[in-house]
Amino acid sequence: MMRDAALKLEQRKAELEAKEAELEAKEAHLTRRKNALKTHHRRLQQTTSRAKQRAKRLREQNKVLRTRNAVLKASSSHASALAEAGPLTAAQRRALVSGKRVRWSDKDVGTALGLRILSRRAYIYVKECMRIPLPSFTTLSEWTRDFRMTPGLMEPALAVLEATVTDLSDMDKLCVLAFDDVSLDGRVCYDQARDVILEASKMQLVMVRGLTAAWKQPIAYDFDTNMAPNTLNDIIFRLEKIGLKVMAAVSDMASPNESLWTKLGITSAFGDGPLRTWFSNPVDPLRYVLVIII
């Protein structure tokens, strides 16, 4: 009996040990599976985190793109409104639509310089607040630094005057042309900008100024020369062409000037013929240019 009981115990013990080994094997397998699942879970978390970060970047990029699109639409609408409301140059339209820097023409810079001459604060207001493209102050400075004032009509000065005239009223466009001689030191001098040697005893300066408005601008000069009818008519023609109305011409009683007025048919009250103090405007013969001798 005791032997049978011992055998049964041994068998039971062997069964329990086998069962325990099987359970340990299952536990080891489950542990490995758990660790694998944890690793996979971490990888999923990392993938999810990267996906969230990418989605966030895409949302931010989409927001930036929507903002840029809105700005472009606003700029396009602004450009169309400005084009309908008033004249814009081709360079200004390109700057409005593209939002990039453009190459300004001499006419663009001359027009902008006319506004700058009127008021620096107005220039900044138009450029910054009204968002109308205009050359920078550096561009204006570089452009004026390159002015070449050769004898005769000063084209850069005329360009600036033309830009300024556009903002004047009809009354303020009425102007007077004056010319006079200035004595010079007769010594020889060197013009480095033009690379020429100058020697003159006098300079004739031509000035135009407002008849009713307080503005004036030198527009022509020459050395050792007298005013001629053709030269005077050419200057009046150019001034009329940019929108001014020349009402009178003023000079002193120097002999060359008296000869000029005689050629234009001007007579005085002290002469034998009828009094005539005007000559026909070369642009409109029905308008007269009054001659004033001082």
Phi, psi and omega in degrees: 000314180297324180292318180296319180296321180293319178298318180297320178297319180297317179297315180298320179296319180295320178296317180295319179296320179295318178297319179296320178296319179297318179295320178297321178295317178296321180295319178296319178296318179293324178297315178298320179295320178297316179297321178297318179294321177298316179299315179297322179296318178298318178297319177297319178297317178297317179297318179296319179297315178297321178296320178295317178297318178295319178297322178295316178298319179296321177296318179295317178297320178296322178295317178297317180296320177296321178295315179298319179297320179295320179295317179297320177295317178296318179296319179296317178295319179297319179295319179295319180296318179294320180297324179283325184282329183193171184287132172238143178285166180299321180295320179294320178295320178296319180295322180293317185285315185273332184073010182253170177291145180234164177267117184277140175279166178300324179293320177299313182292321179297318178297315179296322180295326176299319177293320180297323179295323180295314182192129175292319181294321177296321179298314180295320180297313181296320183285316186269315185274315180277350176058038174265121182300131178219153177299151178288165177297328177296318178298317179298318181295317180295323181293315180290333178294335181268010178302135175238101183268086178275156179305143185109204178293134180269097185300317178300321178295322177295323178296317177295317180297320179299319179294324181287326184298328184300335181263002181271150175284168179301323179291320181288345178280349176291131187218167180235138179258128180230142177217148183201161179263144177238127179288142181238157171291124186287003181289152179287138177223161184248125176267103185292324182296320182261352181058049178225158176260130183248142173208116183208154179259342179206158176230133176262125182247134179249127183236140172243138181217156182293142178281322181243349182244153184271074174220152177205155183204122170294136184232346181202154174203161175199162183254141174046048179218159178247156179291133179245155180305316181296319179296316180297316180294323178296318179295316178298319179299316180294321179293319178294326183294327180272003173112357178277161177239108182279117184259334185204160175233135187238136175208174175267190186262026178298152183303315178300325179288321177298322177295321178300311183292327176297317178297330179271005176084019180276133177233162181247172180289345181269357180274179181276331184274184179292151181287132176217117184242026181212163170221159186290141176292129182296340179273319180225101183300342179281349176255142183254149173251115182286137179258127180240119179249126184241000000 
